[in-house]
Amino acid sequence: MKEVFVRFVLYGLTGWCVELVYTAIIDSYHKKDWNLTGKTYLWMFFVYGSAVFLFEPVHELILNFPIILRFIIWSLGITGIEFISGFLIKKVSGSCPWDYSYSRFAINEYIRWDYFPIWAVFGLILEKLHVFYVRLSPVLVELIFT
């Protein structure tokens, strides 16, 4: 159970860091402001951390599937999580941290079809991180809890 907690934290921190870098680069490009100021939300730590419960079991099921099938599964799965988490966060807090309604690529305010390949690639990268985090978590448990 401690290893699951450690991986939850690792996924949460990884997601935050990736989001900060991504938003810094994208926002700086669009605003022509090269201060590289990134942005994330406290809510997102829990969304990213939930990968330990949502991503890991799916990854173990599809481990030997062809890469193109995994690409599709990650694209649809992560897009689905983005939709559900955006919807739930808006229900709880009154607003969603992201609103894609301005984009011509928006399916609705929560998801965009042009992000499908980004989520697919992110899923393939997470496969590698999952393997690494499973190896790392016992070491971290030993360091943190003893």
N, CA, C and O atoms as a GROMACS GRO file, in nm:
protein
  584
    1MET      N    1   0.082  -0.120   0.000
    1MET     CA    2   0.000   0.000   0.000
    1MET      C    3   0.086   0.127   0.000
    1MET      O    4   0.051   0.227  -0.063
    2LYS      N    5   0.199   0.121   0.070
    2LYS     CA    6   0.289   0.237   0.073
    2LYS      C    7   0.346   0.263  -0.066
    2LYS      O    8   0.364   0.378  -0.106
    3GLU      N    9   0.374   0.155  -0.140
    3GLU     CA   10   0.427   0.171  -0.275
    3GLU      C   11   0.324   0.238  -0.367
    3GLU      O   12   0.360   0.320  -0.452
    4VAL      N   13   0.198   0.204  -0.350
    4VAL     CA   14   0.092   0.267  -0.428
    4VAL      C   15   0.085   0.416  -0.395
    4VAL      O   16   0.072   0.499  -0.485
    5PHE      N   17   0.094   0.450  -0.267
    5PHE     CA   18   0.094   0.590  -0.226
    5PHE      C   19   0.213   0.664  -0.288
    5PHE      O   20   0.197   0.775  -0.340
    6VAL      N   21   0.330   0.604  -0.284
    6VAL     CA   22   0.450   0.666  -0.342
    6VAL      C   23   0.430   0.689  -0.491
    6VAL      O   24   0.466   0.795  -0.543
    7ARG      N   25   0.375   0.590  -0.562
    7ARG     CA   26   0.353   0.606  -0.706
    7ARG      C   27   0.245   0.712  -0.734
    7ARG      O   28   0.255   0.784  -0.832
    8PHE      N   29   0.144   0.721  -0.648
    8PHE     CA   30   0.044   0.827  -0.661
    8PHE      C   31   0.113   0.963  -0.658
    8PHE      O   32   0.087   1.049  -0.742
    9VAL      N   33   0.201   0.982  -0.561
    9VAL     CA   34   0.274   1.108  -0.548
    9VAL      C   35   0.366   1.130  -0.669
    9VAL      O   36   0.373   1.241  -0.721
   10LEU      N   37   0.434   1.026  -0.713
   10LEU     CA   38   0.522   1.038  -0.830
   10LEU      C   39   0.445   1.080  -0.955
   10LEU      O   40   0.488   1.170  -1.027
   11TYR      N   41   0.332   1.016  -0.980
   11TYR     CA   42   0.250   1.054  -1.096
   11TYR      C   43   0.197   1.196  -1.081
   11TYR      O   44   0.195   1.272  -1.178
   12GLY      N   45   0.155   1.232  -0.960
   12GLY     CA   46   0.105   1.368  -0.937
   12GLY      C   47   0.211   1.473  -0.964
   12GLY      O   48   0.185   1.573  -1.031
   13LEU      N   49   0.331   1.450  -0.911
   13LEU     CA   50   0.441   1.545  -0.931
   13LEU      C   51   0.485   1.548  -1.077
   13LEU      O   52   0.514   1.655  -1.131
   14THR      N   53   0.491   1.432  -1.140
   14THR     CA   54   0.529   1.426  -1.282
   14THR      C   55   0.430   1.504  -1.367
   14THR      O   56   0.469   1.583  -1.453
   15GLY      N   57   0.302   1.482  -1.342
   15GLY     CA   58   0.199   1.554  -1.417
   15GLY      C   59   0.208   1.704  -1.400
   15GLY      O   60   0.200   1.779  -1.497
   16TRP      N   61   0.227   1.746  -1.275
   16TRP     CA   62   0.243   1.890  -1.250
   16TRP      C   63   0.361   1.946  -1.329
   16TRP      O   64   0.349   2.050  -1.394
   17CYS      N   65   0.474   1.878  -1.322
   17CYS     CA   66   0.595   1.927  -1.391
   17CYS      C   67   0.575   1.933  -1.542
   17CYS      O   68   0.612   2.032  -1.606
   18VAL      N   69   0.518   1.828  -1.598
   18VAL     CA   70   0.493   1.826  -1.743
   18VAL      C   71   0.398   1.940  -1.780
   18VAL      O   72   0.420   2.009  -1.880
   19GLU      N   73   0.293   1.958  -1.702
   19GLU     CA   74   0.196   2.065  -1.732
   19GLU      C   75   0.261   2.203  -1.721
   19GLU      O   76   0.234   2.290  -1.804
   20LEU      N   77   0.345   2.223  -1.621
   20LEU     CA   78   0.413   2.352  -1.607
   20LEU      C   79   0.501   2.382  -1.728
   20LEU      O   80   0.499   2.493  -1.781
   21VAL      N   81   0.578   2.284  -1.771
   21VAL     CA   82   0.667   2.304  -1.886
   21VAL      C   83   0.584   2.326  -2.013
   21VAL      O   84   0.612   2.417  -2.090
   22TYR      N   85   0.483   2.243  -2.033
   22TYR     CA   86   0.399   2.253  -2.153
   22TYR      C   87   0.330   2.390  -2.161
   22TYR      O   88   0.335   2.456  -2.264
   23THR      N   89   0.266   2.431  -2.051
   23THR     CA   90   0.195   2.560  -2.054
   23THR      C   91   0.292   2.677  -2.067
   23THR      O   92   0.260   2.777  -2.130
   24ALA      N   93   0.410   2.665  -2.009
   24ALA     CA   94   0.509   2.772  -2.023
   24ALA      C   95   0.550   2.789  -2.169
   24ALA      O   96   0.558   2.901  -2.219
   25ILE      N   97   0.576   2.678  -2.236
   25ILE     CA   98   0.619   2.685  -2.376
   25ILE      C   99   0.506   2.731  -2.466
   25ILE      O  100   0.525   2.822  -2.547
   26ILE      N  101   0.389   2.671  -2.453
   26ILE     CA  102   0.276   2.705  -2.540
   26ILE      C  103   0.231   2.849  -2.518
   26ILE      O  104   0.212   2.924  -2.614
   27ASP      N  105   0.214   2.888  -2.392
   27ASP     CA  106   0.170   3.026  -2.364
   27ASP      C  107   0.273   3.128  -2.410
   27ASP      O  108   0.237   3.233  -2.464
   28SER      N  109   0.399   3.099  -2.388
   28SER     CA  110   0.503   3.192  -2.431
   28SER      C  111   0.504   3.208  -2.582
   28SER      O  112   0.523   3.318  -2.634
   29TYR      N  113   0.484   3.099  -2.652
   29TYR     CA  114   0.479   3.104  -2.799
   29TYR      C  115   0.362   3.190  -2.846
   29TYR      O  116   0.379   3.277  -2.931
   30HIS      N  117   0.244   3.165  -2.792
   30HIS     CA  118   0.124   3.238  -2.836
   30HIS      C  119   0.127   3.385  -2.795
   30HIS      O  120   0.079   3.471  -2.870
   31LYS      N  121   0.181   3.414  -2.678
   31LYS     CA  122   0.183   3.552  -2.629
   31LYS      C  123   0.310   3.627  -2.669
   31LYS      O  124   0.321   3.747  -2.644
   32LYS      N  125   0.403   3.557  -2.729
   32LYS     CA  126   0.533   3.616  -2.765
   32LYS      C  127   0.600   3.677  -2.642
   32LYS      O  128   0.666   3.781  -2.650
   33ASP      N  129   0.582   3.609  -2.530
   33ASP     CA  130   0.639   3.650  -2.402
   33ASP      C  131   0.728   3.536  -2.355
   33ASP      O  132   0.678   3.432  -2.312
   34TRP      N  133   0.858   3.555  -2.362
   34TRP     CA  134   0.951   3.444  -2.337
   34TRP      C  135   0.995   3.436  -2.191
   34TRP      O  136   1.106   3.391  -2.162
   35ASN      N  137   0.910   3.479  -2.099
   35ASN     CA  138   0.936   3.459  -1.957
   35ASN      C  139   0.917   3.314  -1.916
   35ASN      O  140   0.962   3.273  -1.809
   36LEU      N  141   0.850   3.237  -2.002
   36LEU     CA  142   0.826   3.093  -1.978
   36LEU      C  143   0.757   3.069  -1.844
   36LEU      O  144   0.802   2.990  -1.761
   37THR      N  145   0.646   3.139  -1.824
   37THR     CA  146   0.566   3.122  -1.704
   37THR      C  147   0.466   3.010  -1.726
   37THR      O  148   0.376   3.021  -1.810
   38GLY      N  149   0.480   2.902  -1.650
   38GLY     CA  150   0.388   2.790  -1.660
   38GLY      C  151   0.278   2.800  -1.557
   38GLY      O  152   0.285   2.879  -1.463
   39LYS      N  153   0.174   2.718  -1.576
   39LYS     CA  154   0.059   2.724  -1.487
   39LYS      C  155   0.002   2.584  -1.469
   39LYS      O  156  -0.008   2.507  -1.564
   40THR      N  157  -0.037   2.553  -1.346
   40THR     CA  158  -0.110   2.431  -1.316
   40THR      C  159  -0.203   2.459  -1.199
   40THR      O  160  -0.209   2.572  -1.150
   41TYR      N  161  -0.275   2.358  -1.156
   41TYR     CA  162  -0.374   2.374  -1.050
   41TYR      C  163  -0.355   2.263  -0.948
   41TYR      O  164  -0.314   2.152  -0.982
   42LEU      N  165  -0.385   2.294  -0.824
   42LEU     CA  166  -0.376   2.194  -0.718
   42LEU      C  167  -0.461   2.072  -0.751
   42LEU      O  168  -0.420   1.959  -0.724
   43TRP      N  169  -0.579   2.093  -0.810
   43TRP     CA  170  -0.665   1.981  -0.850
   43TRP      C  171  -0.590   1.879  -0.934
   43TRP      O  172  -0.613   1.758  -0.921
   44MET      N  173  -0.501   1.926  -1.018
   44MET     CA  174  -0.438   1.839  -1.116
   44MET      C  175  -0.345   1.736  -1.051
   44MET      O  176  -0.322   1.630  -1.109
   45PHE      N  177  -0.294   1.766  -0.935
   45PHE     CA  178  -0.211   1.668  -0.865
   45PHE      C  179  -0.289   1.538  -0.845
   45PHE      O  180  -0.236   1.429  -0.866
   46PHE      N  181  -0.414   1.551  -0.804
   46PHE     CA  182  -0.497   1.434  -0.778
   46PHE      C  183  -0.539   1.364  -0.907
   46PHE      O  184  -0.549   1.242  -0.912
   47VAL      N  185  -0.563   1.443  -1.011
   47VAL     CA  186  -0.596   1.385  -1.142
   47VAL      C  187  -0.477   1.304  -1.192
   47VAL      O  188  -0.493   1.189  -1.233
   48TYR      N  189  -0.359   1.363  -1.190
   48TYR     CA  190  -0.239   1.292  -1.236
   48TYR      C  191  -0.204   1.175  -1.145
   48TYR      O  192  -0.166   1.068  -1.193
   49GLY      N  193  -0.217   1.194  -1.016
   49GLY     CA  194  -0.189   1.087  -0.922
   49GLY      C  195  -0.278   0.966  -0.941
   49GLY      O  196  -0.237   0.853  -0.914
   50SER      N  197  -0.400   0.989  -0.988
   50SER     CA  198  -0.494   0.878  -1.007
   50SER      C  199  -0.447   0.780  -1.114
   50SER      O  200  -0.507   0.673  -1.130
   51ALA      N  201  -0.342   0.813  -1.186
   51ALA     CA  202  -0.286   0.719  -1.284
   51ALA      C  203  -0.249   0.586  -1.219
   51ALA      O  204  -0.254   0.482  -1.284
   52VAL      N  205  -0.213   0.590  -1.092
   52VAL     CA  206  -0.177   0.466  -1.023
   52VAL      C  207  -0.297   0.370  -1.019
   52VAL      O  208  -0.278   0.248  -1.019
   53PHE      N  209  -0.418   0.424  -1.016
   53PHE     CA  210  -0.539   0.342  -1.010
   53PHE      C  211  -0.601   0.318  -1.147
   53PHE      O  212  -0.665   0.215  -1.169
   54LEU      N  213  -0.584   0.412  -1.239
   54LEU     CA  214  -0.649   0.404  -1.369
   54LEU      C  215  -0.555   0.357  -1.479
   54LEU      O  216  -0.588   0.267  -1.556
   55PHE      N  217  -0.438   0.418  -1.487
   55PHE     CA  218  -0.344   0.388  -1.594
   55PHE      C  219  -0.276   0.253  -1.575
   55PHE      O  220  -0.272   0.171  -1.667
   56GLU      N  221  -0.223   0.230  -1.456
   56GLU     CA  222  -0.143   0.109  -1.433
   56GLU      C  223  -0.219  -0.020  -1.464
   56GLU      O  224  -0.164  -0.106  -1.534
   57PRO      N  225  -0.343  -0.038  -1.417
   57PRO     CA  226  -0.413  -0.164  -1.448
   57PRO      C  227  -0.439  -0.181  -1.598
   57PRO      O  228  -0.430  -0.292  -1.651
   58VAL      N  229  -0.472  -0.071  -1.666
   58VAL     CA  230  -0.495  -0.079  -1.810
   58VAL      C  231  -0.364  -0.114  -1.881
   58VAL      O  232  -0.363  -0.197  -1.971
   59HIS      N  233  -0.256  -0.051  -1.840
   59HIS     CA  234  -0.126  -0.080  -1.900
   59HIS      C  235  -0.091  -0.227  -1.887
   59HIS      O  236  -0.042  -0.289  -1.982
   60GLU      N  237  -0.115  -0.284  -1.770
   60GLU     CA  238  -0.084  -0.425  -1.750
   60GLU      C  239  -0.170  -0.515  -1.838
   60GLU      O  240  -0.125  -0.621  -1.881
   61LEU      N  241  -0.294  -0.473  -1.867
   61LEU     CA  242  -0.382  -0.551  -1.955
   61LEU      C  243  -0.340  -0.545  -2.101
   61LEU      O  244  -0.352  -0.644  -2.173
   62ILE      N  245  -0.290  -0.430  -2.145
   62ILE     CA  246  -0.263  -0.410  -2.288
   62ILE      C  247  -0.114  -0.414  -2.322
   62ILE      O  248  -0.073  -0.379  -2.433
   63LEU      N  249  -0.035  -0.455  -2.226
   63LEU     CA  250   0.111  -0.455  -2.238
   63LEU      C  251   0.161  -0.515  -2.370
   63LEU      O  252   0.255  -0.462  -2.430
   64ASN      N  253   0.100  -0.623  -2.414
   64ASN     CA  254   0.149  -0.693  -2.534
   64ASN      C  255   0.068  -0.661  -2.660
   64ASN      O  256   0.085  -0.726  -2.762
   65PHE      N  257  -0.018  -0.562  -2.652
   65PHE     CA  258  -0.094  -0.521  -2.770
   65PHE      C  259   0.000  -0.449  -2.868
   65PHE      O  260   0.101  -0.394  -2.827
   66PRO      N  261  -0.034  -0.449  -2.997
   66PRO     CA  262   0.045  -0.372  -3.094
   66PRO      C  263   0.045  -0.223  -3.057
   66PRO      O  264  -0.051  -0.172  -2.999
   67ILE      N  265   0.152  -0.156  -3.091
   67ILE     CA  266   0.168  -0.016  -3.052
   67ILE      C  267   0.056   0.072  -3.105
   67ILE      O  268   0.012   0.164  -3.036
   68ILE      N  269   0.007   0.045  -3.226
   68ILE     CA  270  -0.100   0.128  -3.282
   68ILE      C  271  -0.228   0.115  -3.200
   68ILE      O  272  -0.301   0.213  -3.182
   69LEU      N  273  -0.254  -0.004  -3.150
   69LEU     CA  274  -0.373  -0.025  -3.066
   69LEU      C  275  -0.356   0.045  -2.931
   69LEU      O  276  -0.451   0.105  -2.880
   70ARG      N  277  -0.237   0.037  -2.874
   70ARG     CA  278  -0.210   0.108  -2.749
   70ARG      C  279  -0.221   0.259  -2.770
   70ARG      O  280  -0.273   0.330  -2.684
   71PHE      N  281  -0.173   0.306  -2.883
   71PHE     CA  282  -0.183   0.448  -2.920
   71PHE      C  283  -0.329   0.493  -2.916
   71PHE      O  284  -0.361   0.597  -2.859
   72ILE      N  285  -0.416   0.415  -2.976
   72ILE     CA  286  -0.560   0.447  -2.979
   72ILE      C  287  -0.620   0.440  -2.839
   72ILE      O  288  -0.697   0.528  -2.799
   73ILE      N  289  -0.586   0.336  -2.766
   73ILE     CA  290  -0.640   0.320  -2.629
   73ILE      C  291  -0.599   0.437  -2.541
   73ILE      O  292  -0.682   0.492  -2.469
   74TRP      N  293  -0.471   0.476  -2.547
   74TRP     CA  294  -0.427   0.589  -2.464
   74TRP      C  295  -0.492   0.719  -2.508
   74TRP      O  296  -0.532   0.800  -2.424
   75SER      N  297  -0.504   0.738  -2.636
   75SER     CA  298  -0.567   0.859  -2.687
   75SER      C  299  -0.710   0.873  -2.635
   75SER      O  300  -0.747   0.978  -2.582
   76LEU      N  301  -0.788   0.768  -2.650
   76LEU     CA  302  -0.928   0.772  -2.606
   76LEU      C  303  -0.938   0.771  -2.453
   76LEU      O  304  -1.020   0.843  -2.396
   77GLY      N  305  -0.855   0.691  -2.389
   77GLY     CA  306  -0.861   0.680  -2.243
   77GLY      C  307  -0.824   0.809  -2.172
   77GLY      O  308  -0.896   0.853  -2.082
   78ILE      N  309  -0.714   0.870  -2.211
   78ILE     CA  310  -0.671   0.993  -2.145
   78ILE      C  311  -0.766   1.108  -2.180
   78ILE      O  312  -0.793   1.193  -2.095
   79THR      N  313  -0.816   1.110  -2.303
   79THR     CA  314  -0.917   1.210  -2.339
   79THR      C  315  -1.041   1.193  -2.252
   79THR      O  316  -1.100   1.291  -2.206
   80GLY      N  317  -1.081   1.068  -2.230
   80GLY     CA  318  -1.196   1.041  -2.143
   80GLY      C  319  -1.173   1.089  -2.001
   80GLY      O  320  -1.262   1.147  -1.939
   81ILE      N  321  -1.053   1.064  -1.949
   81ILE     CA  322  -1.019   1.111  -1.814
   81ILE      C  323  -1.020   1.264  -1.809
   81ILE      O  324  -1.066   1.323  -1.712
   82GLU      N  325  -0.968   1.327  -1.915
   82GLU     CA  326  -0.969   1.474  -1.920
   82GLU      C  327  -1.113   1.526  -1.916
   82GLU      O  328  -1.143   1.623  -1.846
   83PHE      N  329  -1.202   1.461  -1.991
   83PHE     CA  330  -1.342   1.503  -1.992
   83PHE      C  331  -1.406   1.485  -1.855
   83PHE      O  332  -1.467   1.577  -1.801
   84ILE      N  333  -1.393   1.365  -1.799
   84ILE     CA  334  -1.455   1.335  -1.670
   84ILE      C  335  -1.400   1.424  -1.559
   84ILE      O  336  -1.476   1.479  -1.479
   85SER      N  337  -1.267   1.439  -1.554
   85SER     CA  338  -1.209   1.521  -1.447
   85SER      C  339  -1.248   1.667  -1.464
   85SER      O  340  -1.277   1.734  -1.364
   86GLY      N  341  -1.248   1.718  -1.586
   86GLY     CA  342  -1.291   1.857  -1.608
   86GLY      C  343  -1.435   1.878  -1.566
   86GLY      O  344  -1.467   1.978  -1.501
   87PHE      N  345  -1.522   1.784  -1.603
   87PHE     CA  346  -1.663   1.791  -1.566
   87PHE      C  347  -1.680   1.789  -1.414
   87PHE      O  348  -1.754   1.871  -1.359
   88LEU      N  349  -1.612   1.696  -1.347
   88LEU     CA  350  -1.625   1.683  -1.202
   88LEU      C  351  -1.567   1.804  -1.128
   88LEU      O  352  -1.627   1.853  -1.031
   89ILE      N  353  -1.452   1.852  -1.172
   89ILE     CA  354  -1.392   1.970  -1.108
   89ILE      C  355  -1.486   2.090  -1.122
   89ILE      O  356  -1.501   2.168  -1.028
   90LYS      N  357  -1.548   2.104  -1.238
   90LYS     CA  358  -1.642   2.215  -1.257
   90LYS      C  359  -1.763   2.200  -1.166
   90LYS      O  360  -1.812   2.298  -1.112
   91LYS      N  361  -1.811   2.077  -1.150
   91LYS     CA  362  -1.926   2.053  -1.060
   91LYS      C  363  -1.891   2.089  -0.916
   91LYS      O  364  -1.973   2.146  -0.844
   92VAL      N  365  -1.770   2.054  -0.874
   92VAL     CA  366  -1.729   2.077  -0.735
   92VAL      C  367  -1.691   2.223  -0.709
   92VAL      O  368  -1.730   2.281  -0.608
   93SER      N  369  -1.615   2.282  -0.801
   93SER     CA  370  -1.558   2.414  -0.775
   93SER      C  371  -1.629   2.529  -0.846
   93SER      O  372  -1.609   2.646  -0.813
   94GLY      N  373  -1.711   2.496  -0.944
   94GLY     CA  374  -1.779   2.601  -1.019
   94GLY      C  375  -1.712   2.638  -1.149
   94GLY      O  376  -1.771   2.706  -1.233
   95SER      N  377  -1.587   2.592  -1.167
   95SER     CA  378  -1.519   2.618  -1.294
   95SER      C  379  -1.418   2.507  -1.320
   95SER      O  380  -1.368   2.442  -1.228
   96CYS      N  381  -1.389   2.489  -1.446
   96CYS     CA  382  -1.289   2.390  -1.487
   96CYS      C  383  -1.156   2.463  -1.505
   96CYS      O  384  -1.155   2.574  -1.557
   97PRO      N  385  -1.045   2.403  -1.464
   97PRO     CA  386  -0.916   2.470  -1.480
   97PRO      C  387  -0.881   2.501  -1.626
   97PRO      O  388  -0.802   2.592  -1.653
   98TRP      N  389  -0.938   2.428  -1.719
   98TRP     CA  390  -0.916   2.454  -1.861
   98TRP      C  391  -1.052   2.470  -1.927
   98TRP      O  392  -1.150   2.409  -1.884
   99ASP      N  393  -1.057   2.550  -2.030
   99ASP     CA  394  -1.180   2.568  -2.107
   99ASP      C  395  -1.139   2.579  -2.253
   99ASP      O  396  -1.081   2.679  -2.296
  100TYR      N  397  -1.170   2.476  -2.329
  100TYR     CA  398  -1.130   2.471  -2.469
  100TYR      C  399  -1.236   2.527  -2.563
  100TYR      O  400  -1.220   2.518  -2.685
  101SER      N  401  -1.343   2.583  -2.511
  101SER     CA  402  -1.453   2.628  -2.596
  101SER      C  403  -1.409   2.734  -2.698
  101SER      O  404  -1.475   2.752  -2.800
  102TYR      N  405  -1.300   2.803  -2.672
  102TYR     CA  406  -1.248   2.905  -2.764
  102TYR      C  407  -1.187   2.843  -2.890
  102TYR      O  408  -1.174   2.911  -2.992
  103SER      N  409  -1.149   2.717  -2.884
  103SER     CA  410  -1.072   2.655  -2.992
  103SER      C  411  -1.162   2.596  -3.100
  103SER      O  412  -1.267   2.540  -3.071
  104ARG      N  413  -1.120   2.611  -3.224
  104ARG     CA  414  -1.194   2.549  -3.334
  104ARG      C  415  -1.182   2.397  -3.330
  104ARG      O  416  -1.257   2.327  -3.397
  105PHE      N  417  -1.088   2.346  -3.250
  105PHE     CA  418  -1.069   2.202  -3.237
  105PHE      C  419  -1.147   2.142  -3.119
  105PHE      O  420  -1.142   2.021  -3.096
  106ALA      N  421  -1.218   2.227  -3.046
  106ALA     CA  422  -1.289   2.181  -2.926
  106ALA      C  423  -1.407   2.092  -2.964
  106ALA      O  424  -1.484   2.123  -3.054
  107ILE      N  425  -1.419   1.982  -2.891
  107ILE     CA  426  -1.538   1.899  -2.900
  107ILE      C  427  -1.641   1.958  -2.804
  107ILE      O  428  -1.761   1.963  -2.834
  108ASN      N  429  -1.594   2.002  -2.690
  108ASN     CA  430  -1.672   2.076  -2.591
  108ASN      C  431  -1.570   2.153  -2.507
  108ASN      O  432  -1.453   2.162  -2.544
  109GLU      N  433  -1.613   2.207  -2.396
  109GLU     CA  434  -1.521   2.289  -2.317
  109GLU      C  435  -1.410   2.207  -2.251
  109GLU      O  436  -1.311   2.264  -2.206
  110TYR      N  437  -1.426   2.076  -2.244
  110TYR     CA  438  -1.332   1.990  -2.170
  110TYR      C  439  -1.229   1.919  -2.257
  110TYR      O  440  -1.120   1.887  -2.208
  111ILE      N  441  -1.260   1.893  -2.382
  111ILE     CA  442  -1.168   1.815  -2.465
  111ILE      C  443  -1.156   1.874  -2.606
  111ILE      O  444  -1.246   1.942  -2.656
  112ARG      N  445  -1.041   1.844  -2.668
  112ARG     CA  446  -1.012   1.889  -2.805
  112ARG      C  447  -0.965   1.769  -2.886
  112ARG      O  448  -0.887   1.687  -2.837
  113TRP      N  449  -1.011   1.759  -3.009
  113TRP     CA  450  -0.971   1.645  -3.091
  113TRP      C  451  -0.825   1.654  -3.134
  113TRP      O  452  -0.763   1.551  -3.159
  114ASP      N  453  -0.769   1.775  -3.144
  114ASP     CA  454  -0.629   1.786  -3.185
  114ASP      C  455  -0.533   1.743  -3.074
  114ASP      O  456  -0.413   1.728  -3.099
  115TYR      N  457  -0.584   1.721  -2.953
  115TYR     CA  458  -0.501   1.669  -2.844
  115TYR      C  459  -0.495   1.517  -2.844
  115TYR      O  460  -0.415   1.459  -2.770
  116PHE      N  461  -0.577   1.451  -2.924
  116PHE     CA  462  -0.577   1.304  -2.926
  116PHE      C  463  -0.437   1.246  -2.946
  116PHE      O  464  -0.397   1.158  -2.870
  117PRO      N  465  -0.360   1.293  -3.047
  117PRO     CA  466  -0.225   1.236  -3.064
  117PRO      C  467  -0.130   1.272  -2.949
  117PRO      O  468  -0.042   1.193  -2.915
  118ILE      N  469  -0.148   1.389  -2.890
  118ILE     CA  470  -0.064   1.428  -2.776
  118ILE      C  471  -0.088   1.331  -2.661
  118ILE      O  472   0.007   1.284  -2.598
  119TRP      N  473  -0.215   1.302  -2.632
  119TRP     CA  474  -0.248   1.210  -2.523
  119TRP      C  475  -0.199   1.070  -2.554
  119TRP      O  476  -0.157   0.997  -2.464
  120ALA      N  477  -0.204   1.030  -2.680
  120ALA     CA  478  -0.156   0.897  -2.717
  120ALA      C  479  -0.006   0.885  -2.691
  120ALA      O  480   0.039   0.786  -2.632
  121VAL      N  481   0.070   0.983  -2.732
  121VAL     CA  482   0.216   0.982  -2.709
  121VAL      C  483   0.244   0.989  -2.560
  121VAL      O  484   0.334   0.920  -2.510
  122PHE      N  485   0.170   1.071  -2.488
  122PHE     CA  486   0.186   1.080  -2.343
  122PHE      C  487   0.161   0.944  -2.278
  122PHE      O  488   0.234   0.904  -2.187
  123GLY      N  489   0.060   0.873  -2.325
  123GLY     CA  490   0.032   0.738  -2.274
  123GLY      C  491   0.147   0.642  -2.298
  123GLY      O  492   0.181   0.563  -2.210
  124LEU      N  493   0.206   0.649  -2.416
  124LEU     CA  494   0.321   0.562  -2.447
  124LEU      C  495   0.441   0.596  -2.358
  124LEU      O  496   0.515   0.507  -2.317
  125ILE      N  497   0.459   0.723  -2.330
  125ILE     CA  498   0.567   0.764  -2.238
  125ILE      C  499   0.536   0.716  -2.097
  125ILE      O  500   0.626   0.670  -2.026
  126LEU      N  501   0.410   0.728  -2.056
  126LEU     CA  502   0.370   0.680  -1.923
  126LEU      C  503   0.394   0.530  -1.906
  126LEU      O  504   0.421   0.484  -1.795
  127GLU      N  505   0.386   0.454  -2.015
  127GLU     CA  506   0.416   0.311  -2.005
  127GLU      C  507   0.557   0.291  -1.951
  127GLU      O  508   0.580   0.207  -1.863
  128LYS      N  509   0.651   0.368  -2.003
  128LYS     CA  510   0.790   0.358  -1.957
  128LYS      C  511   0.803   0.406  -1.813
  128LYS      O  512   0.874   0.346  -1.732
  129LEU      N  513   0.735   0.516  -1.781
  129LEU     CA  514   0.739   0.567  -1.644
  129LEU      C  515   0.679   0.468  -1.546
  129LEU      O  516   0.729   0.453  -1.434
  130HIS      N  517   0.572   0.401  -1.585
  130HIS     CA  518   0.509   0.301  -1.499
  130HIS      C  519   0.610   0.194  -1.459
  130HIS      O  520   0.624   0.162  -1.341
  131VAL      N  521   0.681   0.141  -1.557
  131VAL     CA  522   0.782   0.038  -1.529
  131VAL      C  523   0.889   0.094  -1.434
  131VAL      O  524   0.929   0.027  -1.339
  132PHE      N  525   0.934   0.215  -1.462
  132PHE     CA  526   1.036   0.278  -1.377
  132PHE      C  527   0.984   0.302  -1.236
  132PHE      O  528   1.053   0.274  -1.138
  133TYR      N  529   0.862   0.355  -1.224
  133TYR     CA  530   0.805   0.384  -1.093
  133TYR      C  531   0.781   0.258  -1.010
  133TYR      O  532   0.795   0.260  -0.888
  134VAL      N  533   0.744   0.149  -1.076
  134VAL     CA  534   0.726   0.022  -1.003
  134VAL      C  535   0.860  -0.023  -0.944
  134VAL      O  536   0.863  -0.078  -0.833
  135ARG      N  537   0.969  -0.001  -1.015
  135ARG     CA  538   1.102  -0.037  -0.963
  135ARG      C  539   1.149   0.062  -0.856
  135ARG      O  540   1.215   0.023  -0.760
  136LEU      N  541   1.115   0.188  -0.874
  136LEU     CA  542   1.162   0.292  -0.784
  136LEU      C  543   1.084   0.295  -0.652
  136LEU      O  544   1.142   0.324  -0.547
  137SER      N  545   0.957   0.265  -0.655
  137SER     CA  546   0.873   0.282  -0.536
  137SER      C  547   0.917   0.201  -0.415
  137SER      O  548   0.909   0.253  -0.304
  138PRO      N  549   0.964   0.075  -0.428
  138PRO     CA  550   1.011   0.005  -0.307
  138PRO      C  551   1.134   0.073  -0.245
  138PRO      O  552   1.148   0.076  -0.123
  139VAL      N  553   1.219   0.127  -0.329
  139VAL     CA  554   1.338   0.197  -0.279
  139VAL      C  555   1.295   0.322  -0.202
  139VAL      O  556   1.347   0.351  -0.094
  140LEU      N  557   1.200   0.396  -0.259
  140LEU     CA  558   1.152   0.517  -0.191
  140LEU      C  559   1.078   0.485  -0.063
  140LEU      O  560   1.090   0.557   0.036
  141VAL      N  561   1.001   0.377  -0.063
  141VAL     CA  562   0.932   0.334   0.060
  141VAL      C  563   1.034   0.306   0.168
  141VAL      O  564   1.018   0.346   0.283
  142GLU      N  565   1.140   0.236   0.132
  142GLU     CA  566   1.247   0.204   0.227
  142GLU      C  567   1.310   0.332   0.282
  142GLU      O  568   1.335   0.342   0.402
  143LEU      N  569   1.337   0.428   0.195
  143LEU     CA  570   1.399   0.554   0.238
  143LEU      C  571   1.305   0.640   0.322
  143LEU      O  572   1.348   0.700   0.421
  144ILE      N  573   1.179   0.646   0.284
  144ILE     CA  574   1.086   0.738   0.349
  144ILE      C  575   1.028   0.681   0.478
  144ILE      O  576   1.014   0.754   0.576
  145PHE      N  577   0.994   0.553   0.478
  145PHE     CA  578   0.916   0.497   0.587
  145PHE      C  579   0.997   0.414   0.687
  145PHE      O  580   0.939   0.350   0.775
  146THR      N  581   1.130   0.413   0.675
  146THR     CA  582   1.208   0.337   0.774
  146THR      C  583   1.307   0.426   0.844
  146THR      O  584   1.382   0.380   0.930
   0.00000   0.00000   0.00000
